[in-house]
Amino acid sequence: MGESRAPIRILLVDDHALFREGLARLLGAEDDFEVTAHCGSASQGLQTLASTKIDLVLLDVDLGSERGADFLVEARRQGFDGPVLVVTAGMTDAEAALLIARGAAGIFLKENSAQLLAEGIRTVAEGRAWIDQRHLASLVGSRQARQSGEPRGLTEREREVLRGVFDGLANKEIASRLQVSESAVKAVLQQLFHKTGVRTRGQLVRVALERYAREL
């Protein structure tokens, strides 16, 4: 008789308490799942990751004043390397592309069944992707267009600097990450401000998400 596998330790991050608690009970009934913790904010989720052994995160995108995409960045920065499956009521294709670019293992829509979610969890736990068909065609089409030589709106350096801005880094930190001078980073930011027609980093983030999410 073979050894039974340890259950997948799950952290559930969703700001809707009834949904979160109900889903925790449903998943807890599965022999191969253990809902180790659940919480209603990105900050609480990050604290849990820092103090508790977690194998997989189920993450809502809209967490009130916080965003799931920011949680992804911070979780990776903290050293969490497990899969993060985004469970959402809906999002745009651009948001989906950004989440995948930031390391999400998949996207699951809440309108689907708990049984299908269990399948999605097992899929990403095995290192494979799970992307809802509603977004898959758009993501694949975007990738194929880039590979076919379709002109890109951003240069590689602009993309690198923008990723640093999305990660909340200061110019000095972006320069250190890219191993360039701080003045070089400032110059690229000025290019981006000019290209997007904005004046602040906050405006730049919003416009870049609308126009260039698929490139990031």
NORFENDA-V724249 format. One line per field, one symbol per residue. phi: phi as a letter, one per 40 degrees, with the letter a starting at -180 (. if undefined). burial: b if it has 9 or more other ideal C-beta (glycine too) atoms within 8 Angstrom, else e. A space follows every 50 residues. Layout:
phi = ???
burial = ???
//
This chain:
phi = .ccccccccbbbbaccccccccccccccccccbbccaaabaccccccccc bbcbcabbbcccbgcbbcccddcccccchcbccbbcbbciaccccccccc cchccibbcccccccccdccccccccgbcbbddcbcccccccccccccgc dccbcccccccccccccgccdcccccccfbccccccccccccdcccgbbb cccccccccccbdccc
burial = eeeeeeebbbbbbbbeeebbbebbeebbeeeebebbbbbbbbebbbebbe ebebebbbbbbbbeebbbbbbbbbbbebebeebbbbbbeebebbbbbbbb ebebbbbbbeeeeeebbbebbbbbbeeeebbbeebbebbeebeeebeeee eeebeeebbbbbbbbbeebebebbbeebeeeeebbbebbebbbeebeeee eebbbebbbeebbbbb
//
